[in-house]
Amino acid sequence: MISLNQSDAQYKKMMETPIPRLITTLSIPTIISSLITVIYNTADTYFVSQIDKSASAAVGVVFSIMSVIQALGFGLGVGAGSLISRKLGAKDNAAADKYASSAFAASILVGTIIAIVGLSFLEPILRFLGCTDTMLPHAIPYARFILIAAPLNCATFVLNTTLRSEGLAFLSMVGITTGGILNMILDPILINGFSMGTGGAAIATMASQTVSFSILFCFFLFKKSIVKINIKSVSRRFTDYKAIVTTGIPTIFRQGLASIASAALNIQAIDYGGDAAGAAITIANKVYMLVRNIIIGLGQGFQPAAGYNYGAGNKKRTWECFTFSVKVGSAICLTFGIFSALFAEEIMWFFCDDAEVALLGTQTLYFLCACIPLMAFSTFVNQLYQGLGFKIQATFLASCRQGIFFLPTVFVFPLLFDLTGVQASQSFADICTFFISIPFIIIFYKKYIVGKDSK
């Protein structure tokens, strides 16, 4: 059980630990959690791609549905988490309990609605997302089990983010990592051993999500966390849910637009290059998501540290959290970008044995490698604004990468450059997002760190 002294000790840690050590200790568990998440998603892609290219492309289509679930669950979690870290920084633990409990209840409700609607209209939804006749037999069983697990999946995002927001990133890592390892073990057993195909991959994912939820929930049930989740703390006031949702809107926009972008990318890839292009771009983006998840994990460690210090009025340490994270994140991105470019062809052949898929995927990966070094900066500018409660700016920045810049590009570029335009669209959008983030961080520094609003 967390005592008052332990709560005070956590506050002291967040406020006094040197920034490099604080961000590192908070980020390592979140990076591991993010890596495990992308690794077991990549494991799905790897084992499914062994079936055929239509199965691999089908997983890419269903990813759009998974993105919607993630958008809403993660949005509620990050919205509550931002409020929780600032309330803990201000030593208002009761308010932190209220936001955590309310977000948890809302996530169960939202996940249930997604499951009911998705299962009721499954085939029309998959057709709308670009499923061809050859992909549909693989997509339906995969999507069905993903939707069944939606309530627990949404709730898991809230539990995970709540633990991170109070600085207990290690506990969140335990829950996510255990489920992820289970997924990787079950994938080959169910897909190949029991010949269940894509349905087996989805069952493995559903089982891993259930285990992660159970472990994370037990931490709250047995009072291992500072923040408490209980029925009595669930708010009955609309304004509290409004605060959670509006704070989480940047994440909802970012993840929701990721779902729309994924659907648009699949539709365009299949229209201009068939199932082979759909499979190739799906695999290349999975590789790209590996480094993106590392950066998001680093950012999820930086956000509670920045939130605590900003809530306590220490603007200097808030800025140090940002600059340290950008330096480390950019170094990681540059290293990964160079490595991926040098071994792009070998990476694609690892995931598939189709020459056309490998060629198209290699070309796509080259485009993605060109923008990877810029990823950390634009991601952390967005997370800084969101973590500190600047909702309008954060929502705009979150909408840039896969909305404002990507959606027009993915439809215009192919008219000019055919399939190459589809392959280059995400890279172009990422580069534009980097440049639009520069004036935002300059304004933030001048106004809130050294300006009159810094006091």
Order of alpha helices (4+ residues) and beta strands (2+ residues): alpha-alpha-alpha-alpha-alpha-alpha-alpha-alpha-alpha-alpha-alpha-alpha-alpha-alpha-alpha-alpha-alpha
